[in-house]
């Protein structure tokens, strides 16, 4: 026994000596950034062997850094990509006992490359690298970069992850989302009218993308279906000259409840070329408190506002107000012809201190009022993580402050940044009561979408206090349910009340709403109630009208206080969802995905595969690649879901 013990000890010593002789395990690390030098958190980095097989994958952290360990020494290729960027493929040599350094610079790609890439498949064999679980969704793959064709297929959805690494929200989260109950089915005999304010916000969709990129599902209350629907553009006709808004409707069978029908109501506001927009009086209200110091907050914010500043014309003025422990004016109203001065002021911003948001809001509106353009676009653009903690900070107090300020004809745009302490509910409320819109910026591509590509829609209001009221025909509708817009519901009498605030539509905006309809004779949808004791229950009429419903819309011109009315009847002629328009099929896919991620009681038979099938067959022309990216997000969520 003693002899065998000495032999075992000798073998162990020999193994240690061999490992020592080989040196430390090889590793590979670097930073992923864009052409401007800004880092790209969440970018995917893969290591490919000589056969082109992915042997390991990871994602760049909040500072854009990536790291691999435990890969055998040898020659490899690195492939890096992020949504909206071309993939980059470079050669690298990993030596035993050494750390290879490789910086990766990505360039913006085209939408066509995104769509082509999504038609291919790939296989991942390496799993987790560098201690970071999984990869992210695919991005733009196209062109020839570094001498190697990057028409390689995009990555698959997220690989399975151990239960200990999966979460519904991020572990450090101190994020706040307002709770809401989903709309229920209503009987048109009891409730013949459905009334709500339109919503053009998109923050919920971009925020969901951020969660999926980090390998987790978003909180249920972070999923607001209307903001997912309205993230995308649809082919609605331009409005007639008399009104700045057009109404489009379509009817088909419901994908997740084949016995039901789905109705799409689409609005399109008048488009205005950017060059023809009225002069702008903009105040950038920027949070520079200590909580904004991480790369996904102030650094990304500065690059985002620089994109907008580069679009300014000589007739446009911009001022910059910042707030931390106190508020201050760092740039007085300055003409767009002095672009260098504006960009320098943005670049000098740095984070530190507490968050006196209310003081900043007051100073921003004061600045906007002092330089008000009577025939211009007067707007405050607030950029923050929403973490107000000095002075007026409660949601109710901030709402009252914003309501008082909006009466002067100054609109509000709210841009959310960052993670961890993100205050979504507070920013949603500010935009709602400040006659404005709300977007979440998770990367530079989203900043370009919101502040450059959709600048007219997001910064120029053409119709305010826009309300929809739908009247259902009880002879043809047993029950109906509005999908989303829970935070925008109005009382029936609010529709004709011009004092009741509602949503705004900017130039070229589209708004989409979906209703799920239960035809007469379909059982099990509307809960039964006891017979009334003091009055006879209403009876469903047996009229011969072929109309299913009537859409009514009210809006006010931006400078008027009296609303105008549009009305459109919708006939009861539903075809199959397969034969409906690409826009309806895609909108149904988006709504179905939201039902899944909310784990809705109304999700019916919808599943990831059905959503993928609907979306893949309705990508259309997709000029900016947003629908293609949606398809990849669904595949990513399916991968996370299978591992739970």
C-alpha positions in Angstrom: 0.0 0.0 0.0 2.9 2.3 0.9 4.6 1.6 -2.5 1.4 2.3 -4.5 0.9 5.5 -2.5 4.3 6.8 -3.5 3.6 5.9 -7.1 0.4 7.9 -7.0 2.1 10.9 -5.5 4.8 10.7 -8.2 2.3 10.7 -11.0 0.6 13.8 -9.5 3.9 15.6 -9.2 4.7 14.7 -12.8 1.3 16.1 -14.0 1.9 19.3 -12.1 5.4 19.7 -13.6 4.0 19.1 -17.1 1.3 21.7 -16.6 3.9 24.1 -15.2 6.1 23.6 -18.2 3.3 24.3 -20.6 2.6 27.6 -18.8 -0.7 29.3 -18.1 -3.8 28.4 -20.2 -4.0 30.5 -23.4 -6.6 33.2 -23.7 -8.0 35.7 -26.1 -9.4 39.1 -25.3 -10.1 42.5 -26.8 -12.7 45.3 -27.3 -15.5 45.6 -29.8 -16.2 49.1 -31.1 -17.7 51.0 -34.0 -16.1 53.3 -36.5 -16.4 56.3 -34.2 -14.5 54.5 -31.4 -17.6 53.9 -29.3 -17.8 50.5 -27.6 -20.6 48.0 -28.6 -21.9 46.3 -25.5 -23.7 43.0 -26.3 -21.9 42.4 -29.6 -21.4 38.7 -30.2 -17.9 37.3 -30.7 -17.2 33.8 -31.9 -14.1 31.7 -32.4 -14.1 29.5 -35.5 -11.7 26.6 -36.2 -10.0 25.9 -39.5 -13.2 24.0 -40.7 -15.3 27.1 -40.1 -17.1 25.6 -37.1 -17.9 27.8 -34.1 -16.1 26.4 -31.1 -16.8 29.1 -28.6 -18.9 32.2 -28.3 -19.4 35.1 -25.9 -20.8 38.6 -25.7 -19.1 41.9 -25.1 -19.7 43.3 -21.7 -20.9 46.9 -20.8 -17.4 48.3 -21.7 -17.3 46.4 -25.0 -14.7 43.9 -23.7 -14.8 40.2 -24.5 -12.6 37.3 -23.2 -12.1 33.6 -24.0 -10.1 31.2 -21.9 -9.3 27.5 -22.2 -9.1 27.4 -26.0 -6.2 25.2 -27.2 -3.3 27.0 -28.9 -3.6 27.2 -32.6 -4.8 29.3 -35.6 -8.4 30.5 -35.5 -10.7 33.1 -37.0 -12.8 35.5 -34.9 -16.2 36.5 -36.1 -17.9 39.5 -34.5 -21.3 41.0 -35.2 -24.1 43.2 -33.7 -27.6 44.1 -34.9 -27.3 46.6 -37.7 -23.6 46.2 -38.3 -21.6 44.1 -40.8 -19.9 41.1 -39.4 -16.2 41.2 -39.1 -13.9 38.1 -39.6 -10.2 38.3 -38.7 -7.5 35.7 -38.3 -5.8 35.2 -34.9 -3.1 33.0 -33.5 -3.4 31.7 -29.9 -0.2 30.7 -28.3 0.3 28.5 -25.3 0.8 30.5 -22.1 0.0 33.8 -23.7 -2.9 36.2 -24.0 -3.8 37.2 -27.5 -5.1 40.7 -27.9 -7.5 41.5 -30.8 -9.5 44.7 -31.2 -12.6 44.4 -33.4 -14.1 47.4 -35.3 -17.6 46.9 -36.8 -19.1 49.1 -39.5 -22.8 49.8 -40.2 -24.5 47.4 -42.6 -27.5 47.5 -44.9 -31.0 46.1 -44.3 -30.7 43.9 -47.4 -27.7 42.1 -45.9 -29.7 41.5 -42.7 -32.5 39.8 -44.6 -30.2 37.7 -46.7 -28.3 36.5 -43.7 -31.5 35.5 -41.8 -32.3 33.0 -44.6 -29.3 30.8 -43.6 -28.6 28.6 -40.7 -25.5 27.6 -38.7 -24.5 25.3 -35.9 -22.8 26.2 -32.6 -20.7 23.5 -30.8 -18.7 25.4 -28.3 -21.4 26.7 -25.9 -20.1 29.0 -23.2 -16.7 30.8 -23.3 -14.9 33.1 -21.0 -17.6 32.5 -18.3 -20.2 34.5 -20.2 -23.3 32.4 -21.1 -24.6 32.1 -24.6 -24.5 34.6 -27.5 -26.9 37.3 -28.7 -29.2 37.6 -31.6 -27.8 37.8 -35.1 -26.9 41.1 -36.7 -26.1 42.2 -40.2 -24.0 39.7 -42.1 -22.8 40.8 -45.5 -20.0 42.0 -47.7 -16.4 40.9 -47.8 -14.4 42.0 -44.8 -10.7 41.4 -44.1 -10.4 39.2 -47.2 -12.8 36.6 -45.8 -16.4 36.4 -47.1 -18.8 37.4 -44.3 -21.8 36.0 -46.0 -21.4 33.3 -43.4 -24.7 32.3 -41.7 -25.8 34.2 -38.6 -25.7 32.6 -35.2 -28.5 30.5 -33.9 -30.8 31.5 -31.1 -29.5 31.5 -27.6 -28.1 28.1 -26.5 -29.5 26.4 -23.4 -28.3 27.8 -20.1 -28.1 26.3 -16.6 -31.0 27.1 -14.5 -28.8 29.0 -12.1 -27.9 31.4 -14.9 -31.4 32.0 -16.2 -33.6 34.8 -14.9 -36.7 36.7 -15.8 -34.9 40.0 -14.9 -31.3 40.9 -14.3 -30.0 40.1 -10.8 -28.8 43.6 -10.1 -32.1 45.2 -11.3 -33.7 48.0 -9.4 -35.8 48.7 -12.4 -39.4 49.8 -12.1 -42.3 48.9 -14.4 -45.9 49.9 -13.8 -48.2 46.9 -13.3 -51.3 46.6 -15.5 -53.9 44.0 -16.1 -54.5 42.8 -19.7 -57.7 43.9 -21.4 -60.5 41.3 -21.1 -63.2 40.3 -23.6 -66.2 42.6 -23.5 -69.7 42.1 -24.6 -71.0 44.7 -27.1 -74.5 44.4 -25.7 -73.2 45.7 -22.3 -70.2 47.7 -23.6 -70.8 48.7 -27.3 -67.9 51.3 -27.3 -64.2 50.8 -26.9 -62.3 54.1 -26.5 -58.6 54.8 -26.1 -55.9 57.3 -26.8 -53.4 56.4 -29.5 -49.8 55.6 -28.5 -46.7 56.1 -30.6 -44.1 55.1 -28.0 -41.7 52.3 -28.8 -39.6 52.0 -25.6 -41.0 48.6 -24.6 -39.8 46.9 -27.8 -36.2 48.2 -27.6 -36.1 47.4 -23.9 -37.3 43.8 -24.6 -34.5 43.5 -27.1 -32.0 44.6 -24.5 -33.2 41.8 -22.1 -33.0 39.1 -24.8 -29.5 40.3 -25.8 -28.5 39.6 -22.2 -30.0 36.1 -22.3 -33.0 36.7 -20.1 -36.8 37.3 -20.6 -38.2 40.7 -19.9 -40.5 41.3 -16.9 -44.1 40.7 -17.8 -45.0 44.3 -17.0 -42.3 45.6 -19.3 -44.2 44.1 -22.3 -46.6 46.7 -23.7 -48.0 45.2 -26.9 -49.0 48.5 -28.5 -45.4 49.7 -28.3 -44.2 46.6 -30.0 -46.7 47.0 -32.8 -45.9 50.6 -33.3 -42.1 50.0 -33.5 -42.6 48.9 -37.1 -43.6 50.8 -40.2 -46.7 49.6 -42.2 -47.9 50.4 -45.7 -50.8 52.7 -44.8 -51.9 55.3 -47.4 -51.0 59.0 -47.0 -54.0 61.0 -45.6 -56.2 63.1 -47.9 -55.7 66.8 -48.0 -58.6 67.6 -45.7 -57.2 65.6 -42.7 -53.6 64.9 -41.5 -54.5 61.3 -40.6 -55.8 58.3 -42.7 -57.6 55.2 -41.4 -57.0 51.7 -42.8 -58.7 48.5 -41.7 -58.4 44.8 -42.4 -60.1 41.6 -41.1 -58.9 38.0 -41.0 -59.1 34.8 -38.9 -57.1 35.0 -35.6 -53.9 32.9 -35.7 -54.0 31.7 -32.1 -57.8 31.3 -32.0 -59.0 30.0 -35.4 -62.7 30.4 -34.4 -62.1 34.1 -33.7 -61.3 37.0 -36.0 -58.6 39.7 -35.8 -59.2 43.3 -36.9 -56.3 45.6 -37.7 -56.9 49.4 -37.5 -54.1 51.5 -38.9 -53.5 55.2 -38.8 -51.0 57.1 -40.9 -50.2 60.8 -40.4 -49.1 63.2 -43.1 -45.4 62.8 -44.0 -43.2 65.9 -44.2 -39.7 65.9 -45.7 -37.1 66.8 -43.1 -36.0 69.8 -45.2 -39.5 71.1 -45.1 -40.0 70.8 -41.3 -40.6 74.2 -39.6 -37.7 75.7 -37.6 -37.0 73.9 -34.4 -36.5 75.2 -30.9 -35.0 72.2 -29.1 -33.8 71.9 -25.6 -31.6 68.9 -24.8 -32.3 68.0 -21.2 -29.5 65.6 -20.2 -29.1 63.6 -17.0 -25.4 63.8 -15.9 -25.9 62.4 -12.4 -23.6 59.7 -11.1 -26.0 56.9 -12.1 -25.4 57.8 -15.7 -21.7 57.0 -15.7 -21.8 53.5 -17.2 -21.0 53.0 -21.0 -24.7 52.2 -21.9 -25.8 55.6 -20.4 -24.0 58.9 -20.8 -21.4 57.7 -23.3 -24.1 56.3 -25.5 -26.3 59.3 -24.9 -23.6 61.7 -26.0 -23.1 59.8 -29.3 -26.8 59.7 -29.8 -27.3 63.4 -29.4 -24.4 64.1 -31.7 -26.2 62.2 -34.4 -29.2 64.5 -34.0 -27.0 67.6 -33.8 -25.5 66.7 -37.1 -28.9 66.9 -38.7 -29.7 70.5 -37.5 -30.2 73.3 -40.1 -29.2 76.9 -39.7 -32.9 77.8 -38.9 -32.9 75.3 -36.0 -31.8 76.3 -32.5 -30.7 73.9 -29.7 -29.9 74.6 -26.1 -28.4 72.1 -23.6 -29.6 71.9 -20.0 -28.0 69.4 -17.7 -28.9 68.2 -14.2 -27.2 66.3 -11.4 -27.1 67.7 -7.9 -28.4 70.9 -9.5 -29.5 72.1 -12.9 -27.6 74.3 -15.3 -27.5 75.7 -18.8 -24.3 74.5 -20.5 -25.2 75.8 -24.0 -27.6 78.7 -24.6 -29.9 78.5 -27.7 -27.5 78.1 -30.6 -28.1 77.9 -34.3 -27.5 74.7 -36.2 -25.0 76.5 -38.3 -22.7 76.4 -35.3 -22.6 72.6 -35.3 -19.1 72.4 -34.0 -20.0 74.4 -30.9 -23.0 72.1 -30.2 -20.9 69.0 -30.6 -18.2 70.3 -28.4 -20.7 71.0 -25.6 -22.1 67.5 -25.9 -18.6 65.9 -25.8 -17.6 67.8 -22.6 -20.4 66.3 -20.6 -19.4 64.0 -17.7 -21.4 62.1 -15.0 -21.4 62.8 -11.2 -23.6 63.7 -8.3 -27.2 63.1 -7.3 -30.3 63.6 -9.5 -32.3 66.8 -9.3 -34.5 66.0 -12.3 -37.3 68.3 -11.4 -35.0 71.3 -11.4 -33.7 70.3 -14.8 -37.2 70.0 -16.2 -38.2 73.4 -15.0 -35.1 75.0 -16.4 -35.5 73.2 -19.7 -39.1 74.5 -20.2 -38.1 78.0 -19.0 -35.4 78.0 -21.7 -37.8 76.7 -24.4 -40.4 79.3 -23.5 -37.8 82.2 -23.6 -37.0 81.3 -27.2 -40.4 80.1 -28.3 -41.0 79.9 -32.1 -44.6 80.7 -32.8 -44.6 78.8 -36.1 -41.9 76.3 -35.2 -41.4 73.0 -33.4 -40.8 73.7 -29.7 -39.7 70.6 -27.8 -37.8 69.4 -24.8 -35.8 66.2 -25.3 -35.2 64.5 -21.9 -32.5 61.8 -21.8 -32.2 59.8 -18.6 -32.4 56.5 -16.8 -35.3 58.1 -14.9 -33.7 57.8 -11.5 -34.8 61.1 -10.0 -33.8 61.3 -6.3 -33.5 65.0 -5.3 -36.4 67.5 -4.8 -39.6 66.6 -6.7 -39.1 62.9 -7.5 -42.4 61.0 -7.1 -44.2 60.1 -10.3 -47.3 62.1 -9.2 -45.3 65.2 -8.5 -43.4 65.0 -11.8 -46.7 64.5 -13.7 -48.2 67.6 -12.2 -45.1 69.6 -13.1 -45.2 68.3 -16.7 -48.9 69.0 -17.0 -48.4 72.6 -16.0 -45.6 73.0 -18.5 -47.2 71.4 -21.5 -49.9 74.1 -21.6 -47.5 76.5 -23.3 -47.3 74.5 -26.5 -44.0 72.9 -25.8 -43.8 69.1 -26.5 -41.8 66.5 -24.7 -39.7 63.6 -26.0 -38.3 61.1 -23.4 -35.3 58.9 -24.3 -34.4 56.2 -21.8 -30.9 54.8 -21.4 -29.2 52.1 -19.3 -29.9 49.1 -17.1 -30.1 48.2 -13.4 -31.9 51.3 -12.0 -34.0 52.0 -15.1 -37.3 53.7 -14.2 -39.6 52.8 -17.0 -42.9 53.6 -15.3 -41.8 57.1 -14.4 -40.6 58.0 -17.9 -43.7 56.5 -19.5 -45.8 58.7 -17.4 -43.8 61.8 -18.2 -44.1 61.3 -21.9 -47.8 60.6 -21.7 -48.7 63.7 -19.7 -46.2 65.9 -21.4 -47.7 65.7 -24.9 -44.8 63.6 -26.1 -43.3 60.3 -27.1 -41.0 57.8 -25.4 -38.3 55.6 -26.8 -35.6 53.4 -25.3 -32.1 53.6 -26.7 -30.1 50.4 -26.2 -27.5 51.0 -29.0 -26.3 53.5 -31.5 -28.5 51.9 -34.3 -31.6 52.6 -32.2 -30.4 56.2 -31.7 -30.1 56.6 -35.4 -33.6 55.2 -35.9 -35.2 57.5 -33.4 -33.2 60.7 -33.9 -32.3 60.6 -37.6 -34.4 58.2 -39.6 -37.7 59.1 -37.8 -36.7 62.6 -36.8 -39.8 64.2 -38.4 -42.2 61.7 -36.8 -40.7 62.0 -33.4 -40.0 65.7 -33.3 -42.8 67.3 -35.3 -46.5 66.9 -34.1 -49.1 67.1 -36.9 -52.1 66.0 -34.8 -52.7 66.2 -31.1 -55.1 64.6 -28.7 -55.8 61.7 -31.1 -58.5 59.3 -29.8 -60.1 56.2 -31.3 -63.6 55.0 -30.5 -64.9 51.7 -32.0 -68.6 50.8 -32.0 -69.3 47.1 -32.4 -72.4 45.6 -34.0 -73.8 43.1 -31.4 -75.5 41.2 -34.2 -72.1 40.2 -35.6 -69.9 40.4 -32.5 -70.4 38.3 -29.4 -67.3 39.7 -27.7 -64.2 41.8 -28.5 -60.8 42.4 -26.9 -58.4 45.3 -27.5 -54.9 43.9 -27.6 -52.7 46.2 -25.7 -53.2 50.0 -24.9 -54.1 49.1 -21.3 -52.6 52.3 -20.1 -54.4 54.4 -22.7 -58.0 53.4 -22.1 -60.6 56.2 -21.9 -64.2 56.4 -20.8 -66.7 56.5 -23.6 -67.7 60.1 -22.8 -64.0 61.2 -23.0 -64.1 60.8 -26.8 -66.2 63.9 -27.3 -64.6 65.9 -24.5 -62.0 68.2 -26.0 -60.6 68.9 -22.6 -59.5 65.3 -22.2 -55.8 64.8 -23.1 -54.8 62.1 -25.5 -51.8 61.0 -27.7 -49.9 62.9 -30.4 -48.9 61.9 -33.9 -45.8 63.2 -35.5 -45.1 63.6 -39.2 -45.2 60.3 -41.0 -46.1 58.3 -37.8 -48.1 55.1 -38.1 -50.3 53.7 -35.4 -51.6 50.1 -35.3 -54.3 48.6 -33.0 -55.6 45.0 -33.1 -58.9 43.7 -31.8 -59.7 40.0 -31.3 -63.3 39.4 -32.2 -65.5 36.5 -31.1 -68.3 35.8 -33.6 -71.8 34.9 -32.4 -72.3 31.3 -31.4 -68.7 30.7 -30.2 -68.8 29.5 -26.6 -66.5 29.9 -23.6 -65.2 33.5 -24.1 -67.4 35.9 -22.2 -68.1 35.1 -18.5 -71.7 34.8 -17.7 -73.5 37.0 -15.1 -76.7 36.4 -13.2 -79.9 37.7 -14.5 -80.7 41.3 -13.4 -83.4 41.7 -10.7 -84.5 45.3 -11.3 -84.3 45.6 -15.1 -84.5 43.5 -18.2 -81.2 42.5 -19.8 -80.4 44.1 -23.1 -81.0 41.8 -26.1 -78.6 41.5 -29.0 -80.3 43.0 -32.1 -81.0 40.8 -35.2 -80.4 43.6 -37.7 -79.4 42.8 -41.3 -76.4 45.2 -41.3 -73.3 43.7 -42.8 -71.1 46.0 -40.8 -68.9 44.5 -38.1 -67.9 47.8 -36.5 -67.4 51.5 -37.1 -64.1 53.3 -36.4 -64.3 56.9 -35.2 -61.3 59.1 -34.8 -60.9 62.5 -33.2 -57.9 64.8 -33.4 -56.9 68.4 -33.0 -54.6 70.4 -35.3 -51.5 71.3 -33.2 -52.5 74.9 -32.7 -56.3 74.4 -32.2 -58.3 73.4 -29.2 -61.4 72.0 -31.1 -61.3 68.5 -32.4 -62.3 67.1 -35.8 -64.0 63.8 -36.5 -63.3 61.0 -39.0 -65.4 57.9 -39.3 -65.1 54.6 -41.2 -67.4 51.5 -41.2 -65.8 48.0 -41.4 -67.7 45.1 -43.1 -67.8 41.6 -41.8 -65.8 39.8 -44.5 -62.9 37.9 -43.0 -60.5 35.8 -45.1 -57.8 33.5 -43.8 -54.8 34.9 -42.0 -52.6 33.1 -44.7 -54.3 35.2 -47.4 -54.2 38.5 -45.5 -51.7 41.3 -46.2 -48.1 41.0 -45.1 -48.7 43.9 -42.7 -51.5 42.1 -40.9 -49.6 38.8 -40.7 -46.6 40.6 -39.3 -48.6 42.6 -36.8 -50.3 39.4 -35.7 -46.8 37.8 -35.3 -45.7 40.7 -33.1 -48.9 40.5 -31.0 -48.5 36.8 -30.6 -44.9 37.2 -29.4 -46.0 39.7 -26.8 -48.7 37.3 -25.7 -46.1 34.6 -25.2 -43.6 36.8 -23.3 -46.4 38.0 -21.1 -47.6 34.4 -20.6 -51.1 35.8 -21.3 -54.2 34.0 -20.4 -55.4 35.0 -23.9 -52.5 33.4 -25.9 -54.6 30.5 -27.1 -52.5 28.1 -29.2 -49.8 30.6 -30.1 -46.2 29.3 -29.8 -42.8 30.4 -30.9 -42.9 28.3 -34.1 -46.2 29.9 -35.2 -44.8 33.4 -34.6 -41.7 32.5 -36.5 -43.7 31.1 -39.4 -45.9 34.2 -39.6 -43.0 36.6 -39.4 -40.8 34.8 -41.8 -43.6 34.9 -44.5 -44.3 38.6 -44.0 -40.9 40.4 -43.9 -41.9 42.4 -47.0 -39.4 44.9 -48.4 -38.2 45.8 -44.8 -36.1 48.8 -45.8 -34.4 49.1 -42.4 -34.2 45.4 -41.5 -36.4 45.8 -38.4 -38.7 42.9 -39.3 -35.7 40.7 -39.9 -34.3 41.6 -36.5 -37.7 40.8 -34.9 -37.6 37.3 -36.4 -34.2 36.7 -34.9 -35.4 38.0 -31.5 -38.2 35.4 -31.6 -35.7 32.7 -32.3 -33.5 33.9 -29.5 -36.4 33.9 -27.1 -37.3 30.4 -28.2 -33.8 29.3 -27.3 -34.1 30.8 -23.8 -37.6 29.4 -23.3 -36.4 25.8 -24.1 -33.7 26.0 -21.5 -36.0 27.1 -18.7 
